[in-house]
Amino acid sequence: MKGSNDSPIEDQQKSFFSDIATEGSLGKLESLFTGTYKNGTTNLDVLAIGCGNAGSNTIHRLTNIGTGNIETLAVNTDREHLKHVNADTKLLIGTDLAQGMGAAGDPDIGKQAAQSAEESIKQVIGDTDIVFITAGLGGGTGTGTAPVIAELVSEMGALAIGLVSTPFNVEQARQHKAQEGIEQLRSKCDTVIIFDNNLLLEYIPNLPIGKAFSVMDQILAESMESLIGTFSENALVDIDFGDFKTVVQRGDVGGILIGEGSLDNPEHIIEQTLQHPLINADISSASKGLVQITGSEQMSLNEAEDIVEGVIHRMSDDASLIWGAQIDPKMGDKVRVMVMLTDLNYVNEKSLTYATSDEPSEDVELLSESIPLEGNELRA
């Protein structure tokens, strides 16, 4: 836990999460993370796949946010959990191995289950341009299925971006499995972004447990939105898919960092953005980066460029950075900064996410080649 010597930025981060507890909702997170995406448009086909219980919870959150341009698929070996997930498509896998009761913490069962469902998964992937693969590592289904799905995505020509969380430090039995899962994902994905649930203990130790895990779940979901939000027709400086690909392809370990503040204090905005409370990574090691700056009509190109310069000065000496700027009239005198960095040195601290869910909707797409189970579920 952090003591009384916290910096003003750290105090602000703690206050941010404490406000969530006080408000009794995740509205503050939604206001920070979703504005750029909802004002942008994209012709790209984007798919988010949640693997296992934790990954499916993230998909549930993403679907309930109402992203529109991101299709969602929940993949699980646990029939009961899948029943309570809201997703465009749900796939129950490995019924011969797991009998719909989960992988019992065995990644080999998760791997075999995904391999047995490859054709069904490939049918959903189709000609998608970007696929986000999300999972909580350290268990059976998420750890075992995510690398298999990432490999399928790459084989089909789409960008594969992993967004995963790792076990709490007290979960010793899951630590080794989680690290094996990370190494497999690093070899299969273009970029893997790793979130540290242990840091929830530092920033929101007193938040009720269900909401605490939902914070991580929300951040994972809205990180996907923020990345897709870089493609906007309200742009002063464009970022296109080719730019995005340059940063993400062969990106190894990456990070998504988001901050907001006044144009009068760009240095504060930069520090707030780069000191992400839930990502352990050496920012100065990044060799590639993408910066998206969103402000109102009051924002000048010079002001945007000052922020970009502040970011690149904190990266490695030979780093390359692509940046864009877009207009959102609602920003007023504020500016929002989204930074994606790749080729990071990963700091090996671990975490796991599990989230509570709202009630699912009944509007889910069924895979024609799978066997429907109880109306909303699929079996492969």
C-alpha positions as CSV (number, residue, x, y, z in Angstrom):
1,M,0.0,0.0,0.0
2,K,1.2,3.5,-0.7
3,G,1.8,5.8,2.3
4,S,1.5,9.4,3.0
5,N,4.3,10.3,0.5
6,D,2.1,10.0,-2.5
7,S,2.6,12.4,-5.3
8,P,-0.2,14.8,-6.4
9,I,-0.8,12.5,-9.4
10,E,-1.1,9.4,-7.2
11,D,-3.5,11.3,-4.9
12,Q,-5.6,12.2,-7.9
13,Q,-5.7,8.6,-9.0
14,K,-6.8,7.5,-5.6
15,S,-9.4,10.2,-5.4
16,F,-10.7,9.1,-8.9
17,F,-11.4,5.6,-7.7
18,S,-12.7,6.7,-4.4
19,D,-15.2,8.9,-6.2
20,I,-16.5,5.8,-8.0
21,A,-17.3,4.3,-4.6
22,T,-18.9,7.5,-3.3
23,E,-21.1,7.8,-6.5
24,G,-22.1,4.2,-6.3
25,S,-21.6,3.7,-10.0
26,L,-19.1,3.5,-12.7
27,G,-20.3,6.6,-14.4
28,K,-17.1,8.5,-13.8
29,L,-15.1,5.8,-15.7
30,E,-17.6,5.9,-18.5
31,S,-17.3,9.6,-18.9
32,L,-13.5,9.4,-19.0
33,F,-13.1,6.5,-21.4
34,T,-16.0,6.6,-23.8
35,G,-16.3,10.1,-25.2
36,T,-13.7,9.7,-28.0
37,Y,-15.2,6.5,-29.3
38,K,-18.8,7.6,-29.3
39,N,-18.0,10.7,-31.4
40,G,-15.9,8.8,-33.9
41,T,-16.8,6.6,-36.8
42,T,-15.0,3.6,-38.4
43,N,-15.5,1.3,-41.3
44,L,-13.3,-1.3,-39.8
45,D,-14.7,-4.7,-38.7
46,V,-13.8,-5.1,-35.0
47,L,-14.5,-8.1,-32.8
48,A,-13.9,-8.6,-29.1
49,I,-13.6,-12.1,-27.8
50,G,-13.9,-12.9,-24.1
51,C,-12.3,-16.2,-23.0
52,G,-13.4,-17.9,-19.8
53,N,-15.3,-16.3,-16.9
54,A,-13.3,-13.1,-16.5
55,G,-13.1,-12.5,-20.3
56,S,-16.8,-13.1,-20.7
57,N,-17.5,-10.6,-17.9
58,T,-15.5,-8.0,-19.9
59,I,-17.5,-8.8,-23.0
60,H,-20.7,-8.4,-20.9
61,R,-19.6,-5.0,-19.8
62,L,-18.6,-4.0,-23.4
63,T,-21.9,-5.1,-24.8
64,N,-23.9,-3.3,-22.2
65,I,-22.0,0.0,-22.8
66,G,-23.5,-0.2,-26.3
67,T,-20.4,0.2,-28.5
68,G,-22.2,-0.4,-31.8
69,N,-19.1,-0.9,-33.9
70,I,-17.5,-3.7,-31.9
71,E,-19.1,-7.1,-32.2
72,T,-18.8,-9.3,-29.1
73,L,-18.2,-13.1,-28.6
74,A,-18.1,-14.8,-25.3
75,V,-16.4,-18.2,-25.2
76,N,-16.5,-20.4,-22.2
77,T,-16.5,-24.0,-20.9
78,D,-18.9,-23.0,-18.0
79,R,-22.5,-23.3,-19.1
80,E,-24.0,-21.5,-16.0
81,H,-21.7,-18.5,-16.3
82,L,-22.4,-18.2,-20.0
83,K,-26.1,-18.0,-19.2
84,H,-25.6,-14.7,-17.4
85,V,-23.4,-13.0,-20.1
86,N,-24.7,-10.5,-22.6
87,A,-22.9,-10.8,-25.9
88,D,-23.7,-10.7,-29.6
89,T,-22.6,-14.3,-29.8
90,K,-22.0,-16.9,-27.1
91,L,-20.2,-20.2,-27.6
92,L,-20.1,-23.1,-25.1
93,I,-17.0,-25.1,-26.0
94,G,-15.4,-28.4,-24.9
95,T,-18.7,-30.1,-23.8
96,D,-17.1,-33.5,-24.2
97,L,-14.2,-32.5,-21.9
98,A,-15.8,-30.2,-19.4
99,Q,-19.5,-31.2,-19.6
100,G,-20.4,-27.5,-19.4
101,M,-18.9,-27.3,-15.9
102,G,-15.7,-25.3,-16.6
103,A,-12.1,-26.4,-17.1
104,A,-11.3,-27.0,-13.3
105,G,-8.4,-24.6,-13.5
106,D,-6.6,-26.7,-16.1
107,P,-5.3,-24.7,-19.1
108,D,-4.9,-27.9,-21.1
109,I,-8.6,-28.5,-21.0
110,G,-9.2,-24.9,-22.1
111,K,-6.7,-25.4,-24.9
112,Q,-8.3,-28.6,-26.1
113,A,-11.8,-27.1,-25.8
114,A,-10.8,-24.2,-28.1
115,Q,-9.1,-26.5,-30.6
116,S,-12.3,-28.6,-30.8
117,A,-14.3,-25.4,-31.6
118,E,-11.9,-23.8,-34.1
119,E,-14.3,-23.9,-37.0
120,S,-17.1,-22.2,-35.0
121,I,-14.6,-19.5,-33.8
122,K,-13.3,-18.9,-37.3
123,Q,-16.8,-18.5,-38.5
124,V,-17.3,-15.6,-36.1
125,I,-13.9,-14.0,-36.9
126,G,-14.6,-14.0,-40.6
127,D,-12.9,-11.1,-42.4
128,T,-12.6,-9.0,-39.2
129,D,-9.8,-6.3,-39.2
130,I,-9.1,-6.1,-35.5
131,V,-9.7,-8.7,-32.8
132,F,-9.4,-8.0,-29.1
133,I,-8.9,-11.1,-27.0
134,T,-9.6,-10.7,-23.3
135,A,-9.1,-13.1,-20.4
136,G,-8.2,-13.3,-16.8
137,L,-5.1,-15.5,-16.7
138,G,-4.3,-18.1,-14.1
139,G,-7.3,-20.4,-14.5
140,G,-8.2,-23.0,-17.0
141,T,-10.5,-21.7,-19.7
142,G,-9.1,-18.2,-20.2
143,T,-5.5,-19.2,-20.0
144,G,-5.9,-22.2,-22.3
145,T,-8.3,-20.7,-24.9
146,A,-6.8,-17.3,-25.4
147,P,-3.6,-18.3,-27.2
148,V,-5.5,-20.7,-29.4
149,I,-7.9,-18.0,-30.5
150,A,-5.1,-15.5,-31.0
151,E,-3.3,-17.9,-33.3
152,L,-6.5,-18.4,-35.3
153,V,-7.0,-14.6,-35.6
154,S,-3.4,-14.1,-36.9
155,E,-3.8,-17.0,-39.4
156,M,-7.0,-15.3,-40.7
157,G,-5.1,-12.0,-41.3
158,A,-6.5,-9.8,-38.5
159,L,-4.7,-7.9,-35.9
160,A,-4.7,-9.8,-32.6
161,I,-4.6,-7.6,-29.5
162,G,-4.7,-9.3,-26.1
163,L,-6.0,-7.5,-23.1
164,V,-5.5,-9.7,-20.0
165,S,-5.3,-9.5,-16.2
166,T,-3.1,-11.7,-14.0
167,P,-3.7,-13.2,-10.5
168,F,-3.4,-11.5,-7.2
169,N,-0.1,-12.0,-5.5
170,V,-1.8,-14.2,-2.8
171,E,-2.9,-16.6,-5.5
172,Q,0.3,-18.6,-5.7
173,A,-1.2,-21.6,-7.4
174,R,-2.3,-19.4,-10.3
175,Q,0.8,-17.4,-10.8
176,H,2.8,-19.9,-12.8
177,K,-0.1,-20.7,-15.1
178,A,-0.7,-17.0,-15.7
179,Q,2.9,-16.4,-16.7
180,E,2.9,-19.3,-19.0
181,G,-0.3,-17.9,-20.5
182,I,1.4,-14.5,-21.0
183,E,4.4,-16.0,-22.8
184,Q,2.1,-18.0,-25.1
185,L,0.0,-14.9,-25.9
186,R,3.2,-12.8,-26.6
187,S,4.1,-15.4,-29.2
188,K,0.6,-15.4,-30.8
189,C,-0.7,-11.9,-30.5
190,D,0.5,-8.7,-32.2
191,T,0.4,-6.9,-28.9
192,V,-0.5,-8.0,-25.4
193,I,-1.7,-5.4,-22.8
194,I,-1.4,-6.7,-19.2
195,F,-3.4,-5.1,-16.4
196,D,-2.5,-5.6,-12.7
197,N,-5.4,-6.3,-10.4
198,N,-3.1,-6.1,-7.4
199,L,-3.1,-2.3,-7.9
200,L,-6.8,-2.3,-7.1
201,L,-5.7,-2.9,-3.5
202,E,-3.8,0.3,-3.6
203,Y,-6.3,2.6,-5.2
204,I,-9.7,1.2,-4.1
205,P,-9.1,-1.1,-1.1
206,N,-12.4,-0.2,0.5
207,L,-14.7,-0.5,-2.5
208,P,-17.2,-3.4,-2.2
209,I,-15.6,-6.4,-3.9
210,G,-18.1,-6.7,-6.7
211,K,-17.6,-3.1,-7.7
212,A,-13.9,-3.3,-7.3
213,F,-13.6,-6.2,-9.8
214,S,-16.0,-4.3,-12.1
215,V,-13.6,-1.4,-12.2
216,M,-11.0,-3.6,-13.8
217,D,-13.6,-5.1,-16.1
218,Q,-14.8,-1.7,-17.1
219,I,-11.2,-0.5,-17.8
220,L,-10.5,-3.5,-20.0
221,A,-13.8,-3.0,-22.0
222,E,-13.3,0.8,-22.4
223,S,-9.7,0.4,-23.4
224,M,-10.9,-1.4,-26.5
225,E,-13.3,1.5,-27.2
226,S,-10.6,4.1,-26.8
227,L,-8.3,2.3,-29.3
228,I,-11.1,2.2,-31.9
229,G,-11.9,5.8,-31.1
230,T,-8.6,6.9,-32.8
231,F,-10.4,6.5,-36.2
232,S,-12.6,9.6,-36.4
233,E,-13.9,11.8,-39.1
234,N,-13.8,14.8,-36.7
235,A,-10.0,14.9,-37.0
236,L,-7.5,17.8,-37.1
237,V,-4.7,15.3,-37.6
238,D,-5.7,11.8,-38.9
239,I,-4.7,8.4,-37.7
240,D,-5.5,5.7,-40.2
241,F,-5.5,1.9,-39.9
242,G,-2.1,1.7,-41.5
243,D,-0.7,4.0,-38.7
244,F,-2.5,1.8,-36.1
245,K,-1.0,-1.3,-37.6
246,T,2.5,0.1,-37.6
247,V,2.3,0.5,-33.8
248,V,0.4,-2.7,-33.0
249,Q,2.0,-5.3,-35.3
250,R,4.9,-7.2,-33.5
251,G,4.3,-4.9,-30.6
252,D,4.9,-7.5,-27.9
253,V,3.9,-6.1,-24.5
254,G,1.9,-2.8,-24.8
255,G,0.0,-0.4,-22.6
256,I,-3.1,1.8,-23.1
257,L,-2.9,5.0,-21.0
258,I,-5.6,7.6,-20.7
259,G,-5.8,11.0,-19.0
260,E,-7.7,14.2,-19.0
261,G,-7.0,17.8,-17.8
262,S,-6.9,21.5,-18.6
263,L,-5.1,22.9,-21.7
264,D,-3.5,25.4,-19.3
265,N,-1.3,22.6,-17.8
266,P,-0.2,20.2,-20.5
267,E,2.6,18.8,-18.2
268,H,0.1,17.7,-15.7
269,I,-2.0,16.0,-18.4
270,I,1.1,14.1,-19.6
271,E,2.0,12.9,-16.1
272,Q,-1.6,11.9,-15.3
273,T,-1.8,10.0,-18.5
274,L,1.4,8.1,-18.2
275,Q,1.1,7.1,-14.6
276,H,-1.7,4.6,-15.2
277,P,-2.7,3.1,-11.8
278,L,-3.3,-0.4,-13.1
279,I,-0.5,-1.0,-15.6
280,N,3.0,-2.0,-14.5
281,A,5.4,-1.2,-17.3
282,D,8.5,0.8,-17.9
283,I,7.2,3.6,-20.1
284,S,10.7,4.8,-21.0
285,S,11.3,1.4,-22.7
286,A,8.6,1.9,-25.4
287,S,9.9,2.0,-28.9
288,K,6.6,2.6,-30.7
289,G,3.6,4.7,-29.7
290,L,0.3,6.2,-30.8
291,V,-1.2,9.3,-29.2
292,Q,-4.8,10.5,-29.8
293,I,-5.6,14.0,-28.4
294,T,-9.3,15.1,-28.1
295,G,-10.3,18.7,-27.4
296,S,-12.8,21.3,-28.3
297,E,-12.5,23.9,-31.1
298,Q,-10.4,25.9,-28.6
299,M,-7.5,23.5,-28.9
300,S,-4.8,24.6,-31.2
301,L,-2.3,22.4,-33.1
302,N,0.5,23.9,-31.1
303,E,-1.1,22.9,-27.9
304,A,-1.7,19.3,-29.2
305,E,1.9,19.1,-30.4
306,D,3.2,20.2,-26.9
307,I,1.5,17.2,-25.4
308,V,2.9,14.8,-28.0
309,E,6.4,16.1,-27.4
310,G,6.0,15.5,-23.7
311,V,5.0,11.9,-24.4
312,I,7.8,11.1,-26.8
313,H,10.5,12.6,-24.5
314,R,9.5,10.0,-21.9
315,M,9.9,7.1,-24.4
316,S,13.2,5.4,-25.6
317,D,15.7,7.5,-27.5
318,D,15.0,5.8,-30.8
319,A,11.2,5.6,-30.4
320,S,8.8,6.3,-33.2
321,L,5.4,7.9,-32.4
322,I,2.3,8.5,-34.5
323,W,-0.2,11.1,-33.3
324,G,-3.6,12.4,-34.1
325,A,-6.0,15.1,-32.9
326,Q,-9.7,15.3,-33.1
327,I,-12.5,17.7,-32.1
328,D,-15.2,17.1,-29.5
329,P,-17.2,20.3,-28.8
330,K,-18.2,19.0,-25.4
331,M,-14.6,19.0,-24.1
332,G,-14.6,22.8,-23.4
333,D,-11.3,23.9,-22.0
334,K,-10.4,20.2,-21.2
335,V,-8.3,17.8,-23.3
336,R,-8.4,14.0,-23.3
337,V,-5.2,12.1,-24.1
338,M,-5.1,8.4,-25.1
339,V,-1.6,6.8,-25.5
340,M,-0.9,3.4,-26.8
341,L,2.7,2.2,-26.3
342,T,4.3,-1.0,-27.5
343,D,7.6,-2.9,-27.1
344,L,7.5,-2.2,-23.4
345,N,9.6,-4.0,-20.7
346,Y,6.9,-5.8,-18.7
347,V,7.1,-5.4,-14.9
348,N,6.3,-8.9,-13.6
349,E,3.6,-8.1,-11.1
350,K,0.3,-10.0,-11.5
351,S,-3.4,-9.9,-11.1
352,L,-6.8,-11.5,-11.9
353,T,-10.2,-9.9,-12.7
354,Y,-13.6,-11.2,-12.0
355,A,-16.7,-9.0,-12.3
356,T,-20.3,-9.0,-11.3
357,S,-22.8,-8.7,-14.1
358,D,-26.0,-6.9,-14.9
359,E,-28.9,-8.9,-16.3
360,P,-28.2,-10.0,-19.9
361,S,-30.4,-9.3,-22.8
362,E,-31.9,-12.0,-24.9
363,D,-30.7,-10.5,-28.2
364,V,-27.8,-12.8,-29.1
365,E,-26.8,-14.2,-32.5
366,L,-26.7,-18.0,-32.7
367,L,-24.1,-19.9,-34.8
368,S,-25.9,-22.0,-37.3
369,E,-23.4,-24.9,-37.2
370,S,-23.5,-25.1,-33.3
371,I,-26.2,-26.9,-31.3
372,P,-28.4,-24.4,-29.4
373,L,-28.7,-24.9,-25.7
374,E,-31.6,-23.4,-23.7
375,G,-32.2,-20.7,-26.3
376,N,-29.2,-18.4,-25.8
377,E,-26.3,-20.7,-25.6
378,L,-24.2,-22.5,-28.2
379,R,-22.2,-25.7,-28.1
380,A,-19.2,-26.5,-30.2
